[in-house]
Amino acid sequence: MASNNLESEIRTLREKLKNYKVGSIEGLHSFSDALEGEMEGLHIRLAVFGMTGAGKSSLVNTIWKTLYGRENAPAIEQSSGAEGTQLLEDFHSQSGTEDDRGGFVFHDTRGFNFDFNRAEENELFRILYGIVPTGQLIERGDWAEKMAEDAGQAAHRLEKPPVADQVHVALWVIKANDIRFVNGQYLDKFNFVRQKLNAEGVTIVTVLTHDDKLDSEERNEAKKNAMEVTGSKRAQTFVFANWLGEQEEYDVRYQRKVLKMLHTALGCGERSVRSRQIQRKLSKQ
């Protein structure tokens, strides 16, 4: 009986998310400070961030397979080396187009190095503000250092595009059994980013991957540590294993968590859009 209830819940949530349109969660009436025409075609933009090897691209694949079926995993571009994604790639939801409201779009980003230097901070905010176009190689090295030097200490004050073009939610992916995370080394590295994202009204939804490598005690400890690192609330922190390519089936408990995570992130995104619209109005008074 419990299994039937779980599968019924998954089906209901999946259909709701497959047909998601902006405003489906908070209600269109809550965007009363939107500019004329601003909500038409607006998509909730979710950027997937994390350290190299955390499982960001696998997470995007997992979401798509859980939502649209195993055969619909997106073809994510990977580099020829060990790092993985180096392009900024966009993946749009497949909701219908019977009206002008948009759905959601995921931005799959390049993994950060553990030292998380000033150039990577600059890169993060350029992505957040929609300055990095889709398909662009996210460069590192001398070019990135020059960009960071030109921005100085104010990368988070880069000129912002319209609200619709900014990132509304940051999905921060952490490999739960990464020894650096287990040993508490993430905390100091993430402090600056957490503060600035909070100041920008970007909610961090935390995803811990590699749940299948954890026992119960390790899982509870990992979730507690992740909340401390990213500042996510318990309801915005999720632990599961990604649906990897060789797996024919995916645990229904993980399916539920993936769908709940997406629903939570979209709700956070809607509230972020509304908050920025209110702030824009107040700044002009």
RAWO-V347551 format. One record per residue. RES is the residue in one letter. PSI is psi in whole degrees, -180 to 180 (999 if undefined). Layout:
res: {RES/RES}
psi: {PSI/PSI}
//
This chain:
res: {M/A/S/N/N/L/E/S/E/I/R/T/L/R/E/K/L/K/N/Y/K/V/G/S/I/E/G/L/H/S/F/S/D/A/L/E/G/E/M/E/G/L/H/I/R/L/A/V/F/G/M/T/G/A/G/K/S/S/L/V/N/T/I/W/K/T/L/Y/G/R/E/N/A/P/A/I/E/Q/S/S/G/A/E/G/T/Q/L/L/E/D/F/H/S/Q/S/G/T/E/D/D/R/G/G/F/V/F/H/D/T/R/G/F/N/F/D/F/N/R/A/E/E/N/E/L/F/R/I/L/Y/G/I/V/P/T/G/Q/L/I/E/R/G/D/W/A/E/K/M/A/E/D/A/G/Q/A/A/H/R/L/E/K/P/P/V/A/D/Q/V/H/V/A/L/W/V/I/K/A/N/D/I/R/F/V/N/G/Q/Y/L/D/K/F/N/F/V/R/Q/K/L/N/A/E/G/V/T/I/V/T/V/L/T/H/D/D/K/L/D/S/E/E/R/N/E/A/K/K/N/A/M/E/V/T/G/S/K/R/A/Q/T/F/V/F/A/N/W/L/G/E/Q/E/E/Y/D/V/R/Y/Q/R/K/V/L/K/M/L/H/T/A/L/G/C/G/E/R/S/V/R/S/R/Q/I/Q/R/K/L/S/K/Q}
psi: {-44/-39/-41/-41/-41/-45/-35/-42/-42/-45/-45/-47/-38/-45/-40/-43/-33/-29/17/135/148/129/-6/-27/-52/-20/134/-29/-20/-8/50/-16/12/146/159/125/-2/-33/-12/119/3/133/144/124/121/117/134/110/164/172/156/130/6/-24/30/-52/-36/-33/-45/-44/-43/-43/-46/-42/-39/-37/-44/-5/150/-33/-7/21/132/151/96/130/128/151/166/-15/-161/-12/-40/-138/130/-6/152/114/140/142/113/144/161/27/155/170/43/-13/-173/-1/140/174/-112/161/135/136/113/121/171/139/144/151/160/-25/-20/69/-178/-35/-39/-31/-44/-43/-44/-46/-29/-36/-45/-38/9/22/-26/116/154/136/-6/139/126/99/151/-171/-147/-42/-45/-38/-39/-43/-43/-39/-42/-37/-21/-143/6/39/-31/0/17/151/130/142/-178/156/-40/-25/-6/161/136/-24/139/118/110/119/129/130/112/-28/17/122/-30/-36/-45/-37/4/13/-14/-28/-54/-37/-33/-10/-47/-47/-45/-45/-45/-39/-40/-42/-31/-4/22/112/138/119/123/133/118/120/175/35/-30/-9/2/148/179/-44/-43/-37/-47/-41/-40/-43/-42/-44/-40/-41/-36/-40/-51/-18/6/145/165/-40/-10/19/124/143/120/172/141/156/101/159/-34/-7/121/-42/160/129/129/-29/-38/-38/-45/-44/-41/-46/-39/-40/-45/-45/-43/-45/-40/-39/-42/-39/-43/-43/-33/-44/-48/-43/-41/-35/-40/-45/-39/-43/-45/-34/-19/-4/999}
//
